[in-house]
């Protein structure tokens, strides 16, 4: 006899840590490259090239882990109307990063500078928005748990 599976919005531990590690890798490599290339203007050094490659690989993995959130986490979040503003905002930021990343790689030179700065700004905002979404979700879950315990 099969027992019914109860789905929760909270990610399984392995998936949660994969999301955290991959998104941290994308953020750290992108921010480090921006600092070295744009702020310090080191020039095209080997470390910059390696950072850009690491950022590209982490970005491809980010598309996979974010896509993996759609079947349960995002769908259940929308159905239960929990943390939807920060969740949809974060998802929109991720979509904008994916689109601007593709435009940087495949787009024309006449748009490159504007797209690059858009990608950098959206990436910086996403680096703050994702932890905010996680924090809000944990806070809402704790509040919900406390409310259920007080009803008992």
C-alpha angles and dihedrals in degrees: 000000000000120000115222116256116235112214120211132187090234110097122239111261097253093048092045092053092045089054092046095047096044094046090046090051091051092048096045095046093045095047092044091051091049092051094047097041105033107023103033093026094210092167127234100324129164091254091056091050092050091048091051091050091048089049091052093049092046089048092055089050089048090058088054097048094043090048088052089061094062102076098056116357099048096033093050091044090056094045094050093039092229121151090342099147095056091036096053090042090053092046090050091051090050091050091049090050091050092048095046090045090055090046090052091053101039105018130102126270094244091067097035101098095047092044092047093053091044089052092049094048094045089046091053091049091047090051087062099034096056096056088044090054091050092047093048091049093051091047092050091048091051091048090049092049092050091049092051092048092051090054092058 
